[in-house]
């Protein structure tokens, strides 16, 4: 397949800070332990510009599920292309002494990196071996509210299970909410669930159909891409989810899976509600977490009128206790949760208070920021 790769020996000159920044962006996608060695590499393509304008230095990485293409300006004495280890090149560039870096393709598949008196040579692989990555030239892009998308992903990422969890879908489910103009972003690992609702106007023209599932790594890369961006575009293209900024295009192959009927585990009525100060609750959980471990990871919450008592510990190391003033005037109640799950949930909140809503000890507890009605965090209780 045509990768647009020439046969000239590449030579480019570029600012060190700019090069390091772009390599940091692309190296997270390249496979660290790839069965295909070229998947650990970044494809670097240098193109001349017309007139007196600077040339373009393009970087592409892929793990076959995600692909990222981005570019920067550079002086291009000689166009060409090569592939080298994304991680190794970044490590070298970070340590170079000068402000400018020269990259020069050498015979026998080597890349010379020079800055000041420093000189490194990296083994390279032929660019023809690099997988074809589409430029999605005919994609139909929709505008995207970057702030809203970033918030939706940040508030749900923590509940996406890891790839090695065989019982859950390791992705974020994005779907329209029936009979509303809302899009809901949902994650769940079977023990906890998080969702965030946003107006579809924030993603004007984007048609998700009945919904799509974006893999955990894809969610992480979208957040990385949009970290400092104020504008962006997105679209669905066949079986891929695409996000684009002014210099970068990220493509993510959608997961082919059936997301669980998560609505079934959310209690429709939650008659018991307490309110606690977010900062105090967060600090207390952090203190008590010192005496938890993978084996003993629960925090027991004893709720009574005006007071929340918290207890952690185990017979091997000891116990910890604390209490907080709360707004509550109902029946006494005791429940235990995984303390890390509670910490993960409250760390996403931006409200002054946390609301804990529940039915009984057999149903999940719902944690909500007092001023965040479009967000929900559900945690299943533990038997202690």
C-alpha positions in Angstrom: 0.0 0.0 0.0 1.1 3.6 -0.7 2.3 5.4 2.5 3.4 8.4 0.5 7.0 7.4 1.2 9.8 8.7 -0.9 13.3 7.2 -1.5 15.4 10.2 -0.6 17.7 10.2 2.5 15.9 12.5 4.9 17.6 15.4 6.6 15.7 17.9 8.8 16.5 20.6 11.3 14.0 21.3 14.1 13.6 23.0 17.5 14.4 20.6 20.3 11.4 21.7 22.5 9.0 21.3 19.6 10.3 17.9 18.7 10.2 16.7 22.3 6.6 17.9 22.7 5.4 16.0 19.6 7.3 12.9 20.4 5.7 12.9 23.9 2.3 13.1 22.2 2.9 10.1 19.8 4.9 7.7 21.9 2.1 6.6 24.2 0.3 5.0 21.2 3.3 3.0 19.9 3.3 -0.6 21.2 6.0 -1.2 23.9 6.0 -5.0 23.5 4.7 -5.3 20.0 4.9 -8.6 18.2 5.6 -6.5 15.1 8.7 -4.5 15.9 7.6 -1.6 13.6 4.6 -1.0 15.8 7.1 0.3 18.5 8.3 2.9 16.0 7.1 6.3 14.8 6.9 6.9 11.1 8.7 10.3 10.4 8.0 11.9 7.0 9.7 15.1 5.9 8.1 17.1 3.1 9.4 20.3 1.4 7.2 23.4 1.3 6.7 25.6 -1.7 8.3 29.1 -1.8 10.1 30.2 1.3 7.8 28.6 3.8 9.2 25.9 6.2 8.6 22.3 5.4 6.4 19.9 7.3 7.6 17.1 9.5 4.8 14.5 10.0 4.8 11.8 12.7 2.5 8.8 12.7 2.1 6.0 15.3 -0.3 3.1 15.5 -1.0 -0.1 17.5 -3.5 -1.2 14.8 -6.4 -0.2 17.1 -5.4 3.4 17.6 -3.6 5.7 15.2 -2.3 9.2 15.6 -0.9 11.5 12.9 0.5 15.0 13.8 2.8 17.5 12.2 5.2 20.4 13.0 7.1 22.9 10.9 10.8 22.3 10.3 13.6 23.1 8.0 13.8 20.4 5.4 17.2 20.4 3.5 16.3 16.9 2.2 12.8 15.3 2.2 12.4 11.6 3.0 11.1 9.2 5.6 12.1 6.6 8.1 10.8 4.8 11.3 12.6 4.6 14.6 11.7 3.7 18.2 9.3 6.4 19.5 10.4 5.9 23.1 14.2 5.9 22.4 14.0 9.0 20.2 12.1 10.9 22.9 14.6 9.8 25.6 17.5 11.0 23.5 15.9 14.3 22.4 15.1 15.2 26.0 18.7 14.9 27.0 20.3 16.8 24.1 22.2 20.0 25.1 21.3 22.4 22.2 18.2 24.2 21.3 18.1 22.7 17.8 18.2 19.1 16.6 19.3 17.6 13.3 17.8 14.3 12.1 19.6 12.7 9.2 18.9 9.3 7.6 22.1 7.2 7.2 22.8 4.2 5.1 22.0 0.7 6.5 18.8 1.8 8.2 20.2 4.2 10.8 19.0 7.6 12.0 21.6 10.2 13.1 20.5 12.6 15.8 22.8 15.6 16.4 22.7 18.6 18.7 25.7 20.6 19.8 28.5 18.1 20.3 26.2 15.2 21.0 25.6 12.6 18.4 23.4 9.5 18.5 22.6 6.8 16.0 19.4 4.8 16.2 18.5 1.7 14.4 15.6 2.3 11.9 13.2 0.1 10.0 12.2 0.7 6.4 9.2 3.0 6.2 7.6 0.6 3.7 7.2 -1.8 6.6 5.0 0.6 8.5 1.2 -0.2 8.4 -1.0 1.9 6.2 -2.8 4.7 8.2 -5.7 6.5 6.5 -5.9 10.2 6.4 -9.7 10.0 6.4 -9.8 12.7 3.7 -13.5 12.2 3.1 -14.7 12.1 6.7 -17.6 14.3 7.6 -16.5 16.3 10.6 -18.7 17.7 13.4 -17.9 20.5 15.7 -17.1 19.5 19.3 -17.2 21.4 22.6 -13.8 20.4 23.8 -14.4 21.4 27.4 -17.6 19.3 27.7 -15.9 16.3 26.0 -12.9 16.5 28.3 -15.2 16.7 31.4 -17.3 13.7 30.2 -14.3 11.5 29.8 -12.5 12.7 33.0 -15.6 11.9 35.1 -16.1 8.4 33.7 -12.6 7.1 32.9 -12.0 5.7 36.4 -14.8 3.1 36.2 -13.7 1.7 32.8 -12.3 -1.8 33.6 -8.8 -2.8 32.5 -8.3 -4.8 29.4 -7.5 -8.0 31.3 -11.0 -8.1 33.0 -12.8 -10.9 31.2 -16.2 -10.2 32.7 -16.6 -6.5 31.8 -16.5 -4.4 28.7 -13.2 -2.4 28.8 -14.7 0.7 27.2 -16.8 3.8 27.5 -20.3 3.5 26.2 -21.6 6.7 24.5 -25.3 6.8 23.5 -28.2 9.1 23.1 -30.7 9.2 26.0 -34.1 8.2 24.7 -36.7 11.0 24.3 -34.1 13.7 25.3 -31.4 15.8 23.6 -28.8 14.3 25.9 -25.8 12.1 25.2 -24.7 9.9 28.1 -21.2 8.6 28.6 -21.2 5.4 30.7 -18.5 3.2 32.3 -18.8 0.2 34.5 -16.6 -2.6 35.8 -19.4 -4.6 37.4 -18.6 -3.2 40.9 -19.1 0.5 40.2 -20.7 2.6 37.5 -20.2 6.2 36.4 -22.0 8.3 33.9 -22.0 11.9 32.6 -24.8 13.5 30.6 -24.2 16.3 28.1 -26.4 18.2 25.6 -26.1 16.9 22.1 -25.7 20.5 21.1 -22.1 20.2 22.4 -21.4 17.7 19.6 -23.4 19.3 16.8 -24.1 17.0 13.9 -22.6 13.9 15.5 -24.8 10.8 14.9 -24.0 8.0 17.3 -26.8 5.8 16.2 -27.8 3.6 19.1 -24.4 4.1 20.7 -20.7 3.3 20.4 -18.0 1.9 22.7 -14.6 3.5 22.9 -11.8 1.4 24.4 -10.1 2.6 27.6 -6.8 3.4 25.8 -8.8 5.4 23.3 -10.4 7.5 26.0 -7.0 8.1 27.6 -5.6 9.2 24.3 -8.5 11.6 23.6 -7.9 13.2 27.0 -4.1 13.4 26.3 -4.8 15.0 22.9 -7.3 17.6 24.2 -5.4 18.4 27.4 -4.5 22.0 26.2 -6.8 22.4 23.2 -9.8 24.8 23.0 -11.2 23.6 19.7 -11.7 20.3 18.1 -13.7 18.2 15.6 -15.0 14.6 15.8 -16.9 12.1 13.7 -17.7 8.4 13.2 -16.1 6.9 10.1 -17.1 3.3 9.4 -15.9 1.4 12.5 -13.7 4.2 13.8 -14.1 7.2 16.1 -12.1 10.2 15.0 -11.0 13.3 16.9 -9.1 16.1 15.2 -7.3 19.3 16.3 -5.5 21.9 14.1 -2.4 19.7 13.9 -3.4 16.2 15.0 -5.8 13.4 13.9 -6.5 10.5 16.3 -8.4 7.5 15.1 -9.8 4.8 17.4 -11.3 1.5 16.3 -14.6 1.1 18.0 -15.2 -1.9 20.2 -17.5 -4.6 18.9 -19.3 -5.6 22.1 -22.7 -5.4 23.8 -22.6 -3.0 26.7 -24.5 -4.4 29.8 -28.0 -3.2 30.6 -26.6 -0.9 33.2 -29.9 0.9 33.9 -31.1 -2.2 35.7 -28.7 -1.7 38.6 -29.5 2.0 39.2 -32.2 2.3 41.9 -35.0 4.5 40.6 -35.9 5.7 44.1 -33.3 6.5 46.7 -35.2 7.6 49.8 -32.2 8.0 52.1 -29.8 10.9 51.5 -26.9 12.4 53.4 -24.8 15.4 52.6 -21.1 15.8 53.6 -18.5 18.4 52.9 -16.4 17.3 49.9 -13.0 18.5 51.1 -13.4 17.0 54.6 -14.7 13.7 53.2 -11.8 13.5 50.7 -9.2 14.2 53.4 -10.7 11.7 55.8 -10.7 8.9 53.1 -7.1 9.7 52.3 -6.1 9.4 56.0 -8.0 6.2 56.5 -6.7 4.6 53.3 -3.3 4.2 55.0 -4.6 1.1 56.8 -6.2 -0.5 53.8 -4.7 -3.1 51.4 -5.7 -5.2 48.5 -6.9 -7.8 50.9 -8.6 -5.4 53.4 -9.8 -2.6 51.2 -13.2 -1.7 52.8 -14.4 1.4 54.6 -17.4 1.0 56.9 -19.7 3.9 57.0 -22.0 4.2 60.1 -24.7 6.8 59.5 -26.8 8.4 62.2 -28.5 11.7 62.7 -25.9 14.4 62.0 -22.8 12.1 62.2 -20.9 9.9 59.7 -18.5 7.5 61.4 -15.9 5.8 59.2 -13.8 2.7 60.1 -11.1 0.8 58.2 -8.6 -1.8 59.2 -7.7 -5.4 59.5 -6.6 -7.9 62.2 -3.1 -8.0 60.7 -2.2 -4.3 61.0 -4.7 -2.4 63.0 -7.8 -0.2 62.7 -8.5 3.5 61.9 -11.5 5.6 62.9 -12.8 9.0 62.1 -16.1 10.9 62.0 -17.6 13.8 60.1 -20.6 16.1 60.6 -23.2 15.6 58.0 -26.7 16.7 57.1 -28.9 13.7 57.8 -31.9 13.1 60.0 -33.1 9.6 59.3 -32.7 6.0 60.6 -29.2 4.7 61.6 -27.6 2.8 58.8 -24.3 0.9 58.2 -22.7 0.0 54.9 -19.2 -0.9 53.6 -17.6 0.1 50.3 -14.3 -0.4 48.6 -12.5 2.7 49.8 -10.6 3.2 46.6 -13.8 3.2 44.6 -15.2 5.9 46.9 -12.0 8.0 46.5 -12.1 7.6 42.8 -15.7 8.8 42.6 -15.3 11.9 44.9 -12.0 12.9 43.2 -14.0 13.7 40.0 -16.4 16.0 41.8 -16.4 19.8 41.6 -19.2 20.6 44.1 -18.8 21.8 47.7 -20.7 18.8 49.1 -21.1 15.1 48.3 -24.6 13.5 48.4 -24.8 9.8 49.2 -28.1 8.3 48.3 -29.2 4.7 49.0 -32.1 2.3 49.3 -30.7 -0.4 51.6 -27.6 -2.5 52.1 -28.4 -4.7 49.1 -28.3 -2.0 46.5 -25.5 0.2 45.3 -24.9 3.6 46.9 -25.1 6.6 44.6 -22.5 9.3 45.1 -23.4 12.7 43.4 -21.8 16.1 43.6 -24.4 18.5 45.1 -24.2 20.7 42.1 -23.7 18.1 39.4 -27.0 16.6 38.5 -25.7 15.4 35.2 -23.2 13.1 36.8 -23.7 9.9 38.8 -21.4 7.4 40.5 -22.8 4.1 41.8 -20.8 1.8 44.0 -21.9 -1.7 45.0 -21.7 -2.5 48.8 -19.2 -5.0 50.2 -19.9 -7.8 52.6 -17.5 -7.4 55.5 
